[in-house]
């Protein structure tokens, strides 16, 4: 079962890369961008991650593949956290009233 999950995740990741290449070469299309994002998120969800405790073996190739497959989603979540923390600060004028009425995107 774990091998099947790894194979499906790799296929989805490669398909996401194909959609990104198509997006760059053929011009912007929102449907292609949505398909690429869905493929990357799907590969992230399906992949049996060591961080989630789903894979224990010490295979170096799978460890590298895990970093590559999880990188797009991890970078996007990191970006959202930074934006959320920047927008979440309501103490810009020094009033000491921090945390009221801000936007927070912590994922």
Rosetta silent file (secondary structure, phi, psi, omega in degrees, C-alpha in Angstrom):
SEQUENCE: XXXXXXXXXXXXXXXXXXXXXXXXXXXXXXXXXXXXXXXXXXXXXXXXXXXXXXXXXXXXXXXXXXXXXXXXXXXXXXXXXXXXXXXXXXXXXXXXXXXXXXXXXXX
SCORE:     score description
SCORE:     0.000 S_00000001
   1 L     0.000  -38.946 -179.949    0.000    0.000    0.000 S_00000001
   2 H   -65.438  -38.798  178.244    2.842    2.362    0.817 S_00000001
   3 H   -63.307  -39.543  178.153    4.446    1.711   -2.585 S_00000001
   4 H   -64.453  -42.719  177.649    1.156    2.535   -4.304 S_00000001
   5 H   -62.479  -41.639  178.397    0.882    5.819   -2.389 S_00000001
   6 H   -63.327  -43.163 -179.300    4.451    6.722   -3.312 S_00000001
   7 H   -65.071  -44.403  178.720    3.826    5.918   -6.972 S_00000001
   8 H   -63.715  -40.984  179.772    0.580    7.918   -7.120 S_00000001
   9 H   -64.781  -40.938  179.000    2.235   10.884   -5.396 S_00000001
  10 H   -65.806  -41.811  178.782    5.163   10.854   -7.830 S_00000001
  11 H   -63.223  -42.809  178.708    2.803   10.666  -10.823 S_00000001
  12 H   -65.104  -38.702  179.239    0.736   13.577   -9.482 S_00000001
  13 H   -65.279  -45.095  178.939    3.871   15.612   -8.822 S_00000001
  14 H   -63.555  -39.313  177.096    5.219   15.002  -12.332 S_00000001
  15 H   -63.361  -38.260  175.644    1.814   15.896  -13.772 S_00000001
  16 H   -62.893  -39.689  176.772    1.902   19.144  -11.775 S_00000001
  17 H   -65.040  -40.058  177.784    5.305   19.950  -13.251 S_00000001
  18 H   -61.379  -41.633  177.924    3.946   19.234  -16.741 S_00000001
  19 H   -65.093  -38.258  177.769    1.085   21.668  -16.100 S_00000001
  20 H   -65.550  -42.388  177.833    3.524   24.343  -14.892 S_00000001
  21 H   -62.960  -41.646  177.081    5.693   23.887  -17.996 S_00000001
  22 H   -63.253  -38.689  179.335    2.556   24.134  -20.148 S_00000001
  23 H   -63.018  -40.954 -178.831    1.539   27.259  -18.256 S_00000001
  24 H   -74.411  -40.166 -174.178    4.906   28.903  -18.935 S_00000001
  25 H   -80.970  -32.956 -175.181    5.226   27.813  -22.558 S_00000001
  26 H  -100.225   -5.098 -176.189    1.633   28.354  -23.760 S_00000001
  27 L   100.962  164.694 -174.207    0.726   31.427  -21.800 S_00000001
  28 L   -71.365  133.641  173.093   -1.318   31.872  -18.644 S_00000001
  29 L  -141.957  122.218 -174.732   -4.481   29.851  -18.242 S_00000001
  30 H   -64.332  -30.968  178.419   -6.230   29.786  -14.884 S_00000001
  31 H   -66.803  -39.903  179.176   -7.522   26.225  -15.423 S_00000001
  32 H   -68.030  -39.674  176.491   -4.007   24.916  -15.993 S_00000001
  33 H   -62.509  -42.807  178.336   -2.767   26.763  -12.896 S_00000001
  34 H   -63.379  -41.571  177.561   -5.601   25.269  -10.843 S_00000001
  35 H   -63.629  -40.165  178.659   -4.781   21.773  -12.135 S_00000001
  36 H   -63.903  -45.206  179.576   -1.098   22.248  -11.275 S_00000001
  37 H   -63.139  -43.166  178.625   -1.920   23.404   -7.754 S_00000001
  38 H   -63.160  -37.310  177.747   -4.330   20.493   -7.267 S_00000001
  39 H   -66.035  -43.835  179.330   -1.667   18.036   -8.445 S_00000001
  40 H   -65.005  -43.500  179.116    0.937   19.437   -6.048 S_00000001
  41 H   -66.782  -40.539  177.698   -1.510   19.445   -3.114 S_00000001
  42 H   -62.371  -42.130  177.823   -2.698   15.951   -4.019 S_00000001
  43 H   -64.273  -38.116  178.171    0.876   14.663   -4.145 S_00000001
  44 H   -63.874  -41.843 -177.951    1.547   16.275   -0.761 S_00000001
  45 H   -71.759  -41.171 -175.186   -1.515   14.635    0.784 S_00000001
  46 H   -75.300  -31.750 -175.045   -0.956   11.182   -0.739 S_00000001
  47 L   -61.133  129.141  177.083    2.789   10.977   -0.015 S_00000001
  48 L   -77.217   96.774 -171.416    3.550    8.842    3.095 S_00000001
  49 L   -82.050  143.987  173.112    5.618   11.374    4.993 S_00000001
  50 L   -69.565  -33.760 -179.465    8.217   10.619    7.652 S_00000001
  51 L   -64.340  -31.076  179.723    7.180   13.811    9.455 S_00000001
  52 L   -90.683    1.415  178.006    3.657   12.455    9.831 S_00000001
  53 L    76.885   21.871 -177.210    4.967    9.094   11.024 S_00000001
  54 L   -95.472   -9.665 -178.343    3.711    7.198    7.980 S_00000001
  55 L  -143.073  124.469 -175.142    7.094    5.950    6.766 S_00000001
  56 L  -108.280  -20.889 -173.696    9.864    4.612    9.003 S_00000001
  57 L   -67.236  153.962 -175.826   12.404    3.115    6.652 S_00000001
  58 L  -101.181   50.841  179.135   15.695    4.907    6.064 S_00000001
  59 L   -83.011  116.646 -176.861   15.779    4.932    2.272 S_00000001
  60 H   -63.638  -37.768  179.731   17.841    7.946    1.156 S_00000001
  61 H   -62.807  -44.177  178.921   16.204    8.107   -2.285 S_00000001
  62 H   -68.446  -31.738  175.887   12.718    8.270   -0.747 S_00000001
  63 H   -64.196  -43.151  178.181   13.912   10.882    1.741 S_00000001
  64 H   -66.604  -41.843  178.670   15.112   13.108   -1.111 S_00000001
  65 H   -62.761  -36.734  177.477   11.912   12.463   -3.049 S_00000001
  66 H   -62.720  -43.690  178.831    9.908   13.440    0.024 S_00000001
  67 H   -62.129  -42.377 -178.733   11.682   16.787    0.262 S_00000001
  68 H   -67.023  -43.697 -177.175   11.067   17.460   -3.438 S_00000001
  69 H   -70.704  -37.423 -177.509    7.378   16.478   -3.331 S_00000001
  70 H   -84.326  -12.496 -175.500    6.598   18.378   -0.134 S_00000001
  71 H   -60.176  -48.920 -177.495    8.590   21.506   -1.065 S_00000001
  72 H   -59.078  -42.700 -178.739    5.952   23.384   -3.141 S_00000001
  73 H   -71.807  -40.863  178.918    3.249   23.066   -0.479 S_00000001
  74 H   -62.829  -40.891  179.023    5.661   23.751    2.396 S_00000001
  75 H   -65.555  -41.843  178.987    6.956   26.906    0.669 S_00000001
  76 H   -64.892  -42.283  178.232    3.409   28.107    0.017 S_00000001
  77 H   -65.986  -37.646  176.593    2.381   27.477    3.643 S_00000001
  78 H   -62.178  -43.210  178.858    5.540   29.267    4.843 S_00000001
  79 H   -62.016  -44.093  178.747    4.651   32.234    2.604 S_00000001
  80 H   -63.959  -37.099  178.416    1.083   32.346    3.974 S_00000001
  81 H   -64.746  -41.037  179.086    2.373   32.280    7.552 S_00000001
  82 H   -65.569  -46.048  178.693    4.679   35.229    6.897 S_00000001
  83 H   -62.476  -42.120  179.201    1.916   37.228    5.204 S_00000001
  84 H   -62.931  -39.348  178.781   -0.484   36.338    8.016 S_00000001
  85 H   -71.273  -34.038  177.086    1.932   37.474   10.681 S_00000001
  86 H   -68.944  -41.128 -179.806    2.630   40.714    8.848 S_00000001
  87 H   -79.900  -21.076 -176.637   -1.068   41.462    8.420 S_00000001
  88 H   -77.782  -12.622 -179.627   -1.972   40.148   11.877 S_00000001
  89 L   -79.852  117.117  176.881   -0.123   42.849   13.761 S_00000001
  90 L  -104.218    1.080 -178.482   -2.538   45.508   14.877 S_00000001
  91 L   -94.312   53.469 -178.106   -0.029   47.243   17.171 S_00000001
  92 L   -83.861  -25.367 -177.071    1.372   49.494   14.456 S_00000001
  93 L  -100.486    4.585  176.418    0.806   52.772   16.267 S_00000001
  94 L    80.679   21.291 -177.060    2.231   51.690   19.632 S_00000001
  95 L   -76.936  -13.332  179.653   -1.068   51.644   21.495 S_00000001
  96 L    83.160    3.205 -178.725   -0.195   48.384   23.256 S_00000001
  97 L  -101.008   76.215 -174.793   -3.405   46.755   22.066 S_00000001
  98 L   -91.959  139.696  173.459   -1.947   43.864   20.130 S_00000001
  99 L    98.182    1.732  179.225   -4.018   41.035   18.673 S_00000001
 100 L  -101.179  122.972  171.922   -7.371   42.757   18.136 S_00000001
 101 L    77.919   17.843  179.483   -8.849   42.822   14.653 S_00000001
 102 L   -94.080  166.140  176.556   -5.935   41.381   12.677 S_00000001
 103 L   -99.753  133.488 -178.069   -5.918   38.860    9.870 S_00000001
 104 L  -134.645  125.552 -177.721   -4.118   35.591   10.590 S_00000001
 105 L  -109.896   25.646 -177.043   -3.428   32.815    8.028 S_00000001
 106 L   -59.800  126.186 -179.133   -1.599   30.332   10.259 S_00000001
 107 L  -113.292    0.000    0.000   -1.885   26.887    8.721 S_00000001
